[in-house]
Amino acid sequence: MALKSIWQWAAATILATGAALFGASSHALAIEPAEAATKPPLTVNVFVSTRNDTCYDRGDVAAITRFATGARDRINAQGGIAGHKLDLRILDDYRDANRAIANVREALANPDSIGMVGLSSSDRSKAVFDATGKEIKQKNIPFLSAISVNSIIADYPNVFTMRASQDDERLPVLAQFVRRSGFQRPAFVGQRDTLFSTSLADGLNRVMGAYIVADHRVAMKDNKADAAEFPAIIEDLKAKNADIVFLAIGGGSNGEFIKQLKAAGITPAVMLTGRINSVPKDIRQDYNGSLLELVWDRLPDLMNARLMNLMAGQPPEDWVFLGDKISTAPGWAKGECEERPASATVDPTSDDNLRAIGIGTQYADMLGLIAAAARTAPRDVGIKDLRAHIIGQLTSTYAGGRGVFQGQFENWSFDAKSRTATRTPFLVQLAPGMGRTQLAPLQFARLKNENLRAIGTQYLDIDLTRVFSVDDNAKTFHAEFYLAMRDDGQENSIDLIEFANAVINPQTNDRQITVRMLANGEKSEAYPDGMKIYHVSGRFLFQPKLETFPFDTQRFAINIRPKRGDKPFIVQPPPVEMRDTAVDADGWEPKDQYVGYDEDFVTTIDAKTHQPSIVPFYKGSFVWIMERETTDYFLRVVVPLLFIMAVAYVSIFIPLSHFEAIVTIQVTALLSAVALYLSLPAIDSDGTTLSDRIFLFAYLAVTVMIAISVLRINPFITDRPKVQMALTVAHVVLIPVLALIMAIYVQRASMGLG
C-alpha cells in the first residue's frame, strides 16, 4: 500500500466520522422532499418598497426577502406547486409610483406568473390600479396585496389584501368600542385630501351618523399637518365637549396636537390611527386622558407564540433585521436623527425589529397560502385554470368564518365579498398614570355571521416558584406557581381558566392540578385589594427538543385558554421587568421568560348541510426558557469516557511485540464505552441526541485504533517501512485530530450553532 493511499484512507475515515456524527441527526432538521417538481417553474412576484427617509434602515425589505425565500424553499422541498418548481422575483419600487407601475406590468407580462404579493401605500396603490387595472383584471393572477383601503381593490375579483379592511374590520371595531365604552360625543380630526384619512372619516360618518359631533380636515404643510389650524379645531372640540377624538393627522403631528389639547384644558380620549409611541414620551405621559390605538400584532408585553417557538434555540443575531444608518435621510440634516452608540446591540424582540419580522412573516405566509390553495388543483391543470382555482380557494375554503389557513406565523382567511383579510384588530390603551401601554379591557373577534363578539381582557400573572420531576421520555414536568388575576366585579375566577397542557388523569378524566385560593379579591390587610390569588400545582406537558441533549435548552410553558365558550378572554400580563424571575428548578438553570399569545379556533361541520364554520378564541402561554445543568453528566459520562479513550490511546505506544496486550486494552475500552452507554437512562428521542453522537465518536475512535493496530502487524505492511511509518503517524495523529473535531462539534452544538 502506497503512502498516498494510507493518507487517502485516513481522510476517508475522517469523512466517515463526520457522516456518522452529523448525518445521524439530519433527518430531524431537514424537510423531507416530496414528489419532485418536473414541470416548468412558476413565478410569484413580491413587491417591496425600500425607504430612504428614515434615520436607519427599518429592515422591512431584508425581512421580506429572508422569510419569502425560506417559504419558497419549503414549498419546493414539498413538491412545488402542482408539479411546478416555484421561482421568486422580488421587485422594489423604492416608494416611487412610476416604478411601482413598471414592476406590476413586468409581473403581468410574465406568462409563468402564478401570484403577486405585496404593494402597500394607498396613494401609490391607487396610481398602480389607475394605470394597470385593466391588465390586472384580464390576467386574473391572484394578487395578495397589502392595501388597506377597500375601494382601490373593490372592482378586481382577483385582488385580495392581507391588511384588515377599513370598512369590515377597523370601523366596526371602533363603532362597537365607542358604544360599549359609554362615549357619547366622538369627533374626527384628520388630514385633508389624503385617501386614507378621507376614507376613514367617511366611514366613521357612515357607521355612526349624527353620533359624530365634529369633523375637521387639516391641510398638510411640509409633509406634516399644519399646526396653525390646531387652535381653532381644539376650541371647537372644547365647545362641543367631545369625549373621544379620532386622530388621523400623521404620526409626526400627533404629539403637538395632544400637547395643545392639554394646554387648552381638555383631555378627551384620543384614538390614534398611528402608534401611541409616535407621541413624544413627555407628552403622552403628561396627558390626563386615555390614548388608544388599533394594532394587529406586537401587543404590549405579549409575544407571538408561533414566532417565539421558531426563534427558540437559534442565534439571536439571525433574527435582527434593522439595518445601517441612512445618511441621506432628511432627518440627519434637520437634526431629528440620533446616532446609535457604537456598542449598541439590537434586541431581536425590540418593537422596531418585531415590526420588520411581522411584515416579513406575513409575506412568507402569503406564499404558503398560494401553494396550499394550488395543491387541491388537478395535476394536469393549465396555468390559466390554476390561477382561477387559487382565487376560488381563497373565496371558499379560506373564506372568513368557514376556514383558516394556518400559516407558519398567523392564521389567515378572507372576506368572500371584500376579499380583505379577516384580522380583527386589538385595542391598546395608555391609561393616565400607567406609564406604559396595555390591552384595553374590551376586545373583539369576528364570527361567521360578520357580527363582532366581545372578548374581555384578563389582567393576569403567573409567578412560577418551582419546577421539578422533569421527565424527557414522558414529556412532562411538575410545577408550582401563584396565579394572580384582577377581579373586575364580573365573577372573574380561576374557574374560567383551563390549563391546556396540564396532564389528564385517565381515571377521573380531569386535569392533574390542585388549586388553593389565597385571596378572594375582597379588601384584605395581607393581599392587594381587588386581586384574586391562587396557589396552583400540577403536572404539565412539554415538547422537549433533544438533539443537543444533555447540553440542551428547553421551553417550559403553562398554557391557558378559556374554559367556557361564553367567557372568552385574552391575557394581559404585567411588564417583563416587573415579573418575578426567581425559580427553583431542580436540575435546570432559568435563562429567560416571556408570555406568548396565539389565536386558535373550534372547527365544526354541519353533518346535514356540510357547511363548515370556525369559532375563534385566544390562548396564552407563560413560558420559561431553561438550560439543563450538566455537572452530573460530566461526572458520570464525560470524565469516565475521557479516561476510557485515554487508556485506549496510550496503548498504541506499547511495542508491537506485545500486540495481544494492545488489542486487549483497546477492545476492553470499546466494551467499557458500550457498557457505559447502556448504563445511562434511555432517552426516547425521534433522532440521535448529542450524547448519542459523543458515544458514536468514542466507538469509532477506538475501532480505528484497533484497525490500525491490526494493520501494523500485517505481513503485507511490515515489509513496507514507509507504509508502516504512515500508519504509525496516523495512529498517533489521527485520533487527536478526530477528538478535536468532535470537541469543536460538541461546543457548537451545545451553543445551538451545530
N, C-alpha and C positions, 0 to 999 in steps of 0.2 A: 504493500500500500504506500503510495507516494505521500510526501509531506503535505502537498496541496490537498490531497484527498482527506487527510486527517483533519485539516482546518475546515474543510467543507463540511465534514461530519460534525465538528464542534458547532459550526454555525447553524446547521440543521437542528441540532439539539436545543440551542437557544430558541430558535423559532418554534420548535415543538413545545418548549416551556411556555412561551407566550401564548400559543394556541390553547394549551391546557388551562392556563390561568385566566386568560382574558376572554377566550371564546366560550368558556363553560357557562358564563352567565349572560352572554349577549342576548339570548332569546328573551330574557326578562325585560330588556330595554328596547329591542328593535321592534319595528312594526312588521308583522308577517305580510309579505307581498301577496296580494290576491291574484286573480287571473290577470296576466299581463295585458296592458293596453296595446292592441295591434293595429287600430285604425289611425288615420291621420290625426294629428293633435288638434284640440280645440283651444280657444283663447278666451280668457277672462281679462278684461281691461279694467284696471284700477286707476281712478282719477285722484290725484293728490294735489295739495297746494302748499308749496314751500313759502314760508313767510320771511321777510327781511325787515319787518318793522318792530320786532321785539328785541329786547336787550340781549337775550340769549336764545339759542335755538330751542324751541319748545318740544322737540322730539317727536312730533306727530308723524312726519314722513318716515323717520327711522323706524318707529314702532310699527307703522302700517306695512312697511317693506319687510320687516323681520317676521311678523306674525302671518302676513299673507303668503310669504314664501314658505313658511312652515306648513300652512294649511295646504298649499299646492303639493308639497312633498308627501304629506299624509294621504291626500286623495290619490296621487299617482301610485303610492305603495299599496293602496287598496283596490287597484284595478282601473283607476282613472274615472272618466265619465262616459258611460255607455260604450265601453271598449276603446275610448279615445284617451290618449295622454292629455293632461291639462298643461297648457302654457300660460304664463302670467306676464302681462305687459303693464308696467307702471308708467302712467303719463302725468307729468307735472305741468300745471298751468301757471305756477308762480303768482297766483292771485290776479291774473290778467284775463279779462273776459275774452279777448280775441284768441289767446292761447287755449282757453277752455273750449271754445267753439271748435278750434282746429283739432284738439285732442278727441272730442266726441266724433267729429267727422272721420277721423282716422280709424277709430274703433268701429264705426258703422260701415266703413268701406272694406273691412276685413271679412271675407266670406266665412272664415272659421270662428268668428266671434260667437260665443255661447252665453256671454253675460257681460254686464258693465256694472261696476261697483264704485260708489263714491259720488263726488260733486256736491259741495256744500255752498254756503253763502247764497241767500235768497236773491240778491240783486244779480250776481254772476250767473246763477242758475237760470234766472228769467231771460237773460241775454242769450244763453245757450239754447233754450227752448224756442225763443223767438226766431233764432237763426236756423235751427236744425229740427224743429218739431215735426215737420212733415216726414223727414227721413227716419226719425226715431220711431214714429208710428208705423211706417211702412216696413221697416226691417224687423220689427216685432222681437227685438233682442231683449231678454229680461234685464231690466235696469234697476238695480238696488241702490238708490241714491241716498244722500244724506241731507235732503231738502226738508225744511221744517214748515214751509207754507203750502197748504193743500192745493191752493188754486193753481199753482205752477204745474202740477202733475195731473190735475183733475181730468183732462181730456186725453190722457195717454194710458190705455189699458195695460201696457207692458211695463209701466214705470211704477216702482214702489219706493218707499223710503224707510230707512232704518231709524229715522227720527220719529218721535211720537207726534201725532197730529195736533196742531194747534186747536182745531175745531173739535176733534174727538177725544183728546186727552187733556191738554192744558186747560182749555176753557171750562169743560165740565167740572174738573177738579177745583179750579178757582171759584166757580159759582157755588159748588157744594160747600167748600170750606167757608166762604163768606156767610152763607146762610146758617150752617150748623154752628159756627163760632159766635153768632149773635151780632155781627157787624150790620149796621143799618144804613150807613151813608158812605158807600165806596166812591172813589174818584180815580180818574186816569190822567197821567201826565206822561207823554211820550214824544218821540221825535216827529217832526213834520216831514212829510213827503218821503218816508222810507217804507219799504214794503212790509217788513216785519212789524214795525210799530203800528202802521196803519191797519194791518190785518188783525193785530191783537186788539186794538181799540174798537174796530168794527165788530169783532167777535164778542167782546165784553158787552157792548151796547145791545147786541143781538140777544145774548143769553140772559142779560139782566134788565134790559129795557130801561124804564124810568128809574130803576134802582140806582143808576149812576147819577151822582149829584153834580159832577163836574167833569169836563173832558177838555184837556189842554194839550196842544201840539206845539212843541218848541222848535224854533229854527236852529239849524246846525251852522257853526262857525268854526273854522279851522279843525274840522273833524270832531268837534265837541258841541254839546248843547250850549246855546247862547245863554250864559249865566245872567245877562242883563234882563232877561224875561222872567227870572225866578221870583223876584219880589212881588210882582203883580199876581202871578199864579198862586203863590203861597197866601197872599192876602185873600184871594177868592176862596181857597180851601179853608181858611180860618173862618171866613164869613159863613160858609156853608156847613161848617162843623163836620168835615169829613173825618171818618174814624178809621179808614184804611185807604191807602193810596197805592195804585198800581203804577210803578215807576219804570218806564222804558225809554230812558234818555241816553243809555250807554254807560258802561262801567266807569269811564273816566270822569263822568259828571255827577254820578250818584252821591259822592261824598259831599260836594259843595251844596247840592240841593238839600240833603238831610241836615247839614250844618245850618242852613238858613231856616229850615223848619224849626229847629230847636231855638234859634235866636228869635224867631217870631212868637215863641211861647206856645207852639202847638207841637204835639208829638203823637200823631196818629200812627197806627201800624203801617209799615211800608212793605209791600210785596214787590221785590226786585225781579226783573227779567234776567239779570246777570247774577254774579256770585256776591254773597254778603261780604266776602273777603276783598272785593273790589273797593269797598268803602274803607278809607284810612282807619287804622286801628283806634286812634284817639277819638275820631268822630263817632264810630259805631259803639265804642264803649261808653261814651258820654250821653248817647241818645236815650231818652226815657221811654221810648215806645219799642214795640217788637219789630225786628227786621226779619223778613221772611223771604224764602226763595224756593223754587221748584228744582229738584235735582233728580237725575235718573241713575246716578252712580256716585261713588265717593261719598258715602254717608258719614256723618260725624262719628268718629271713634268706632266705626264699623268697617270691616274689610270684606271684599268679595270672597266668599269661601272657596269657590272653584279656582279663582286666581291664586289664592294663598296656597292651595294644595299643589298647584303646578309649580309654584316658586319654591316649595319646601325642598330643602336639601341641595339647592342649586346655588352657585356663587352669586352673591348679591349684585356684583358688577355686570352680570349678564342681563340684568333686568333694569338697568339705568339707560334712559333714552334722552334725557335732557342734554343738549349739545353745547357747543362753544359759544363764545361771545360773537355777536353780530355787530361788527364795528361800524357798519353803515346805517344802523338803525337810528332814526331821528332822536330817540331818547338820549343818546350819548351827547349829541350836540346841544340839546336843551338842558342837560344836567339832570335828567329824570332817572337815568340808569345808575346803578351802583355796581362797583367792581366786586366780584366774589373774592373772598380771602383765598390766598394761594393754597392754604391747607384744607380748604373746604372739600368735603366729600358729599356726594348726592345720596340721600336716603332713597332706596327704591320704593318705599312706601310713603314718600312725601306726596302732598296733594298734587303738585305740578307733574311729578313723574307718573303717578297713578292716572292722571288725566290722559297723558300720552299713551299709556298702556291700554286704558279703556277704549280709546279710539282705534288703536291697532288691533285689539282683540275683536272689536265689532266687525271690522273689515274681514278678518280671518273667518269669523262665523258666517259671514255672507257667502264666502267661497264654499264653506262646508254645506250651507243651505242649498246652493245651486247644485252641488254634487248629489246631495241627498234627494232632491226633487227629481234629478235626472235618472237616478238609479231605478226608478219604477217604470221607466220607459222601455219599450221593446229594444232588443239588442240591435236590430237592423234599421232603426228609425233614422230618417234623414235629419240634417241639421235644422231645416225649417220646422219640421214637426217636433223636433226635440225642444226647440225654443218655446213652441206653443205648449208643449207638455209641462215644461218647468213653470210657466206662467199659470197654467191650470192647477198645478200642485200648490202654488203659493196662495191661490184664492179658494182652495178647498181643503186639502189635507192640513195646511198650515194656516187656516183661517182662524181669526180670534174667536175664542170660546169653543172651538171644535178640536183643535190640535195644536201641538207645540213642537218646534224643532229645538231639541236640547243641544245647543252649541257647546263648544268646549268651555265657554266663559259665561254665557247667558242663555235664557230661553227666548225663542223668537216666534211670533205669529203676527199676522197682518189682517187688518180690517178688510173684509171682502169687497167693500164698496169704495172706500177712500184709498185703499192699498197702503196705508200708513202702519207702522209698527204699533202693535198694541202694548205699549210700555207706559203704564200708569206712573206718573212721577211721584216722588216723595216730597213731603213738605218739611222744610228745615227752618228753624227759627233761632234767632238770637234774642232771648228774652232779656229785659232790663236787669242789669246787675249780675247776669250769669257769667259773663266774661268769655264764653265760647258757645258755639252753635250746638244744637242737638235736634233730634227729630221732634216735630210738633206733636202734641197729644193725639191729633186726629190724622189718620192716613186713609187712603182709598185703594181699592182694587176693582178692576172691571170684570163683570160677569158676562155670561154668554148672551144675555138679553140686552147688552150695552148699558145696563144700569151700573152705578158705582156702589160698591159695598164698603161701608165704613169699617176701618180697622183701627183698633186702639194701639197706642204705644205703651209698652211695659218698660218703665224705668227700673232696671233690674241689674243686679250684680251677683256674681258667684265668686266667693273667696275660697279657693282651694287650699286646704290645710294639710292634707296627707294623701299620698299615693303609695300603694303597697300591693304585694302579690301580683306583680305583672307576669302574665303567662303568654309568652310569644306563640305557643302552639294553639292554645285555646283562643288567642286573640282577645284577652280580657285583662282588666285591671280593676282593683278596688280603689275607691276614692271616698274621702270625707271632705265636706265643704259646707260653708254657710251661704245660704241664698237670702238676699235682702231685696225686697220689692216695695215699690211705693204703693200705699193704699190710697187710691183716689176717690174712695167712697162708692165705688161701683162693684163691690164684692170681689175685689181682686184677692186672689189667694193662690197658693201653690196647687190647689185642686184644678186650676185652669191649665196647668203646665204638664206636658208629658215629656219625660226624659227618653228621647227617641232611641238612644243607643244603650239604654240600660238592659241588662240581660234578663230574658224572660224565664221565670221559673216554670218548668213543664208541668209541675204538679198543680200549681194554682193558676197558671196562665196569666200571671201578673209580673210586673217588673220587680227585680230583686233589689229593692231600695227600701230604706226606712227613713221616715221623716219625723222630726220632733220640732214643735213650734216653740220658739224662744220669746217672740214678741208678736202681739196680735194687732199692732197698729194704733192702739189706744195710747193716751198720754201716760208716760212712764218716767220714773226717775232714772231707770237704768238704760233704757233704749231710746233712740230718737223717736219723736212723735211722728205719727203717720207712716211708720215703716213696719212692715211685717218681716220677721226674720226667722229662718228655719235652719235647723241642723240636719243635713242630709248625708247618708252614707249608703253605698251600694256597689254593685259590680257592673262594669260598663265594657262595651265592646270597643276595640280599636283595630286599625288596619296597619300592622307593622310592615315596614319595608326592610327586609333583612339582607339585602345584597351586600351591605358593608358590616354586618354583624361580625364581631362584637364592638366595632368602632362606629356604631350607628347612632343616629339621632331620630327620635320618634315623635309622633304627634299624638298627644292625649287630649281628647275632647269630651266635653259634656254637651250633648246636643239636645236642644229643647224645641218644642213645637206646640201649637195649641192642642189641647186635649178635646175641646168641644168645638164642633163645627160652627156654632152660633157665637163663639167668642174668639175670633181670630185676633192675632196681635203680631207686632214686630217689636223686637227687643232694642232698647237703647241703653247701652252700658255707660258707666262713668268714664271720664277721660283716662287715658292709658297711664299717665303719671300719678293718678290717684289710686290705682288699683294695688292691692296688696300682692307683692311678688314672692313673699316667703312661703315656701312649700317644703314639707318634709317628705322627700321622695326616696324610698328605700332602693338603693342601687342606681339612682339616676340623679343627674345634675340639671336643674331647671336653667334654660337659656333664654327663653322668650315666651311671650304670651300675646294673644290677640283675641278679639271677638269677631267672628265672621257671620255673614248672613247669606241666605240662599233662598231663591223662590222655588217652591215645589207646587205640585198640583195633584188633585184627585181626578183621575180619568174614569169616565163612565160611558157605557154604550147602551142605548135603549135596545133591548133584545127584540122589541116589536118593530120599531121604526128604523133601527140600525143607525140612529143619529148619535154621533159622539159628542161629548161635552167635557169640559175641564173646569174644575173649581180651584182657583189659585190660593195659596197661603204661604206665609213666610216661616222659615225656621232659623234658629240661631245656633251658633257653636262657640262655646267658650273653650279656647284651645291653649294648651301649654306645650311648648317645644322643649323636649328634654333629651339630654345626651347620656348614653349608658356609661356608667362607671366601669373602667376596665382593669382596675387593680387586681381583682380576683382572677381575671382571665390571664393577665400577665404572669401571676404567680403559679397558676395551675396548668397553664398551657405553654405560653411563650418561653418562659425560662426553662422548663424541662425539655422542650423541643430544641432549644438552642444547645443544651448540653448533649442531647442525642446527636444532633448534627455535628457538634464539635468533636465528639468521640469518633464518629464515623470518618470525619475529615482527617483527624490526626492519624488514623490507622493507615492512611496511604503512605506515611513516611516509614512504616515498618519495612525492612528489607524483603524483597520478593521471595527470598528463600523461605520465609515464613508465610507463604501465601494462604495456608489454611487459617492462620490466626487473623489475617487481614479480612478475608471473606467472612469469617465467623463474626467478627466485630461489626462489619457492615450489615450483614443480614440481621444480626441481633438489633442493630439500630433501626433497621426498617421495620422489624416486627414490633419494636418498642413504640415507634411512631404510630403504627396501626393500632396498637393496644391503647395508647393514649387517646386517640381519636374516638375509639369505640367506648371509652370510659366516660366521655362527655355526654351531658344530656342532649338528646336528639332535638334538633330544630326543624320543625315542619315548615319548610320553605319551598316555594314553587321553583326556585332556581338555586344555584350554589351560592353560599354565603362567602364572605371574605375569609372566615375561619376555615371553611372547606378548602378554599384555594391555597391557604397557607399550608395545610396538610398535604394537598396535592403537590405543592412545590417540594415539601420535605421528602415525599415518596420518590419524586422524580430525581431530586438531587442525589439521594442515597443510591437509587438504581443506576444512575450514571456512574457513580463511584465504583459500584460493583462491576458494571460493564467494562470500564476502563481497566480495572484490576485484572479481569479475566483476559482482556486483550493483551495486556503487557506480558503475560506468561505464555501466550500462544506461540508455538514454534515458528509460525509464519512471520510473526512480528519480531521475535527475539533475534532473528538473523538479520534484521534491518535496523542498524543503530539509529539512523535518522528518524525512522518511524517511531522507534522506542522513545527517543528523546521528545518527539512531538506529543506522544501520549503522556509522558511524564509532565510536560509543561501544561497540557490540557488538564491533567489530574490536579495539578497544584493551582492553576489559574482559573479554570473554567468554573469550578464550584463557587469560589468567592464572587466571580462575576455574576453568576446566577443569583447568588444571595443578595448582591447589591441591587440587581434588577427587581427582585421580589420586595426588598425593603422600600425602594422608591415607589413601587406599585401600591404597597400597603399604606404608605404615608399619604399618597394622593387619593386613594380610595377612602381612607378614613376622613379626609377633608372634603369629600364629595367631588373630587376632581378626576376620578378614575374613568 
